[in-house]
């Protein structure tokens, strides 16, 4: 059974050998650990982030395992790296040794995590198999992957070992950086320029990972560490968003039930403004700010009582009316859809924290035809079940996001009920799902008569079903 504290991205595999199932049946069907890699140049804060993550996750009931850096095991317990190896086959062979040792370590820690009877496991790494590429040319790394006498490896295989990569930008780019004898860190041997180059190479190497998060340098180091923690918590969905999710339109039938859910100490709310930068919706910037749940309720009631989505959008845009205008400090992100390579090529989302000025620059320079959406989200718990209730200003549906196993379960006191139509899985929505509500105008498909127009209408209808209740749907069809 997949633990409810883990994200459903198709990466959880129940794994136990038949021998283990026979002798220790309690270990059968255990989800594999969630693997997080911290990367970045020297003085990026990886060690501090690793320590804080271990404490935070442990306090939330996770079994946290930190895998030691592979190179240190060899270089600190030998004569170390020899200068004459640089650029030769000896350096290639050394990096293959590091990779093989790293794979062995990771697999051993995963097996050890399986021994725990109840706790879900998280592996934290500040070094992984792909770190070898950082210190080699692309050609040398291909030699490492295809070392004679060793199993052939691929970058796709190695990246698949890791669920999340967090790149922490080095302070050498714009902050305080010390190195060498006489500094506050005499053990650091990279100069400022070398640290910058290493950081740049790390971004080149790990930029191909489908779940890359980038944390920039902050003047206050604690802020940087907290952003790392936010990304990891978001990936693990510690608040409760776990496993496979589904979404369906719903309506409120008892106002007191909604107010009780919003007033709970476990509930929270957010305003998310998404600005797409291109017409294909591949790139966007987002402004995410936490708001009081009371502000969410007021926004919801204005949205519900308005004559239409356009009226709500106009009201929300009025000075002082935005729930997020006086709320907590916003988080700004840049999001991009990237296409992975290889046999299992797929579109994946990358996210990067950006500064407010970078966000504003992107908004100003966006494609004129690109869309902007505003989403209001209320998060609440019912027993052990976690829900998100949200709406877009430019769309007419109130949507409930829940675990698939909770799709047909209504919150207590029956204050909320589903609108007509099946619940749609969040990640892979069925093409035959209903695409419109009663009273909605006929689809483009029914209006088209020309065969060419009919085909185009069908493709458009399919696309909307796949994007049902998503930010992309609100951007395309809600404007």
ABEGO torsion letter per residue (X at the ends): XBBAABBBAGABBBBBBAAAAAABAAABGBBBBBBBBBBEBBGAGAAAAAAAAAAAAAAAGBBBBBBBBAAAAAAAABAEBBAAABGBAAAAAAAAAAAAAAAAAAAAAAAAAAABAABBBBBBBABBAAAAAAABBAAAAAAAAABBGBBBBBAAAAAAABABBBBBBBAAAABBBBBEBGBABAABABBAAAAAAAAAAAAAAAAABABBBBBBBBABAAAAAAAAAAAAAAAAGAAGBBEBBBBBBBBBABAAAAAAAAABAABBBBBBBBBBABAAGABBBBBBBBBBAAAAAAAAAAAAABABAAAAAAAAABBGABAAAABBBBBBBBBBBBBBBEAABBBBBBBBBBBAAAAAAAAAABBAABBBBBBBBBBBBBEABBBBBBBBAABABBBBBBBAAAAABBBBGGABBBBBEBBBBAABBBAABBABBBGBBBBAAAABABAAAAAAAAAAAAAAAAABGBAAAAAAAAX
